[in-house]
Amino acid sequence: MPVRLQDVLKHPTLTPAEPVIRAAAGIAAETQLRWIHSSEVLDIAPLLGGGELLLTGGQALVLASDERRTGYIRELAERGVAALAIETGTDLPSIPSSMISAAESAGLPLIELRKTVPFVGVMEAINSLLVSESAGQLQQADQASHAMAVELAHGGSLDRILAVLAEATGSEVVLTSTAGITLASALPADGVAGSGTVEPDDAASEDRGKVIHVDVPVRGVPAARLALHVRGEADVNLARTAGSRSVDILALALLQRMPPGLKEMAGTALIRAVDSGTQNWRLQQLAPAAGIPSAAQLVAVVVRSSGTQQLRMAVEQLLVRGAHQGASYADNAELLVLTVLRSGSPGEDRNGIIAGLRSLAAPEGTVSAVGPIASGITAAHWSLTQARLTLELAADAEAARPGVRQGGTVLDAQDFAVERLAVQSMDESQREDFITQQLGAIIDHDAQRRSVLVETLGVWLDSGCNTAQAARELHVERQSMHQRLQRIFSLCGGDPRGTGSLAALHLATRLVRLPRPATRNHN
């Protein structure tokens, strides 16, 4: 029997917290739980699978802006989280009214925990109940998946395949294309025909938590979306599990009925040809077939991740939303993408793509690089190699300037233009000699005094010689910063501002962050 939110709120481990429902109380009684999780991270939504009761102590909410707090609510609701419980107390005396309003609008049950309880004890006790429930759901989901596979093997239509899923989950099931066209639908045996579409915004507020969406890729390309509208007392978590287990079967069914078209196959062939550096005539032949004008301005993107297939779908959806033409190819842990920039403002367009990539949810450790703008398909190989070189440089550099965002680390090859030029124009010995000529005395000083003057000089130069900003980045007092700079100037022959040595020093501080062949012997 499904574990419901109202039962959990009455559990002996949680009642000492004196829980009170502050928003969406009308659906709390029927809300089913899949898991209980605790986190103080506001960007947790992409890491959740839906159906969770999320517990938080509210520490991060105290420091967050009102906009971020309401955004947090919306993100959890969009992810399908079952409910959010916030502990109030000294730091957070009450739940902000804006969060309550946002939760009510989103249909997300919001609970105030008025007393402190050990979250670990709550999770251990209740998750043990949920684990037992999950085992039965997995078994039923696997049985449904097997029955769908049998229907597929016997040549059943998409409607008949979905009928198996609908009956197993007690849900109205609809499969739509990425363009929103209904491909197939089914009702449980005792169901009543509906509109043929399932959208949570069209449902009554009490049913918002009962619509499950699952993306269905074909060969890594987003092809369709499965929606399960769970009816009455049916098990929401069973529907969620069975829907996820049905993806491979539905992908095979779509592949049989919707084989990859010429454009998709040409796109794959084009990227593989670009990657291998094939002859220009072949690229010009493949590009139009892939929907990419031969003379278009474009950029290459390289993504390294443990979840390239999942990210391929997300990246392609991002490009579709931005009306970008392009092609993608996933090979093991690397995803390669070519994206056409719209004419008029290619630089701004490229910046928009970088911002979009940084907004995507991605597995931990994901790192991406966006290459420089290439003029025409024959220059695409260069953009791709520069993106890869950026990844190599950033991996060993002292720090990658773009920070880790929700979408992992996204690097802009333009931020590494100097380093790219240097490593392609100078060998290791030449780079080492140049560093020694420009920074030798400062490097020796750091080695002998255990100081950080090279780092200080690099931060100061990166800031445009802004002493106040550099002091903030280094977390030192301005007076200490001035003293460091005076010492640096005495070691490098004077204040470099207004002289030809400024650019040389800046280049040297950037090169010194790259891997060096051997550590100098400082005596």
Residue, then its C-alpha position, 0 to 999 in steps of 0.5 A: m500500500p502506498v506510503r502517504l504524506q499524512d501517514v508520515l507526518k503522524h510517524p513517531t519520529l516526526t510528530p515531536a517536530e510539531p509539523v503544520i501544513r502551510a500550503a497545498a493542504g488540500i492535496a497533502a492527504e493523498t500525496q504519495l511518497r517515494w523517498i525522504h531526503s534532507s539537504e540544505v542545498l538550494d540547487i538540489a532539484p536537478l538531483l531529485g527524481g520526483g516523489e520525495l519528501l525533502l527536509t531542510g533546516g532552512q539555513a540556506l533560506v535565511l541568506a537567500s533572496d526572496e526571488r531565490r526562495t520562490g525559485y527554489i519552490r518552483e524548481l522542486a514542484e517542476r521536478g515532481v517533489a512530493a512535499l517540502a518540510i522546513e524547520t523553523g527556529t532561531d535563524l528562520p522564525s517562520i516560513p516567508s509568506s512568498m514561499i507559502s504563496a509560491a507553494e500554494s500556486a505550484g501545488l507543492p505541500l509545504i510543511e513547517l517543522r516547529k521543533t527540531v528533530p534528528f533528520v537522520g532518525v526520521m529518514e532511517a525509520i521511514n525510508s525503511l518502510l519505503v524500501s519495502e514498498s519500492a521492491g514490490q513496485l520494481q517487480q510490478a514495473d518489470q512485469a509491465s515492461h516484459a509484457m510491453a516487450v512481448e506486445l512489441a515482439h508480436g507487432g503490436s501498435l503503439d496504442r496496444i503497447l501503451a495499453v499494457l502500461a496503462e493497465a499496469t499503472g491505472s493511468e491514462v498514458v499519452l505519448t507525444s512527439t517533441a513537437g507536441i503531436t500525439l503519437a499514441s494513447a491508452l486508458p486502463a480497462d475501466g477508464v473513460a476516454g479523455s482529451g488525448t493530452v495530459e498536461p499538469d496545468d490543465a488538471a485540477s490542483e489536487d491532481r498536479g502531483k499525479v502526472i508523471h513525465v518521462d522523456v523517450p530518446v531514440r539513439g540518444v536524440p529526444a524523440a518523444r515524451l511519455a505522460l502518465h496521468v495517475r487516476g484515483e487511488a492508483d500508486v503514483n510511485l508505481a507509475r513513475t517506476a514503470g514509466s522509467r522502465s518502459v523507455d527502452i521498449l518505447a524507443l525500440a517501438l519508435l525506431q521501428r516506426m520512425p527510423p532515423g531520417l537522412k538529416e540525423m544520419a548526415g549530422t552524425a556522419l558530419i561530426r565524425a568527419v569534422d572530428s577526424g579532420t577529413q577533406n573539405w569536399r566531404l564536409q561541404q557535401l555532408a553539411p547541407a544534408a545535415g541542415i547546416p549551411s556550408a558557409a555558416q558561422l558556427v561553434a563546436v562544443v565538447v562535453r566530457s561527462s559520465g552521462t553523455q546520452q542524457l546530456r545530449m538530449a538536454v543540449e539538443q532541447l536547448l538548441v531547439r529552444g534557441a532556434h539553432q541548427g546543429a548536430s550532435y554525436a555521443d561517443n563514450a564519455e564525450l559529446l560533440v556538438l556543432t551549432v550554427l550561429r544566427s547571422g547578425s550577432p554571432g558573438e552574442d549568440r555564442n554567449g547565449i549558448i554558453a549561458g544555456l549550457r551553464s543552466l543545464a543539470a549535469p552529472e558531477g564532474t561534467v566539464s564542457a568547452v565552447g570553441p571559438i567561432a568558425s567561419g564555414i564548415t571547413a573551419a569546424h575542425w579548428s573550432l573543435t580542436q580549440a575546444r578540446l585544447t581548452l579542456e586540456l589546459a583547464a584540467d591542469a591550470e591552477a584555476a578554471r576561470p568560469g565557476v562550477r554551475q548547475g551544469g558543471t564547469v563550462l569553459d569558454a575557449q576565448d578565456f584561454a586564447v593566450e594559453r592556446l596561442a602559446v602552447q601551439s606556438m612555443d614548445e615547453s622549453q621555450r615557454e619555460d625560458f620565457i617564464t624564467q626571463q619574466l618571473g625568475a626573480i619572483i619565483d625564486h623569492d616565493a621558493q625561498r620565502r614561501s610567499v605567493l607573489v607570483e599568484t598575487l601578480g597574476v590576480w592583479l594583472d587579470s583584474g586589469c591592475n585593479t588593486a582593490q579588486a585583486a585584494r578582495e579576490l586574494h582575501v587580503e587587506r589593501q595595505s598588504m596588497h600594496q606591500r606585495l606589489q611594491r615587493i613585486f615591482s622591486l623584483c621585476g624592475g619597476d612598476p610595469r604599468g605604462t611600459g612594454s613589460l606589462a603584456a609580457l608579465h601578464l603572459a608569463t603569469r598565465l603560462v606559469r599556471l600551465p603544467r611545467p616540465a620540471t621544477r626549477n632548483h631554487n638556491 
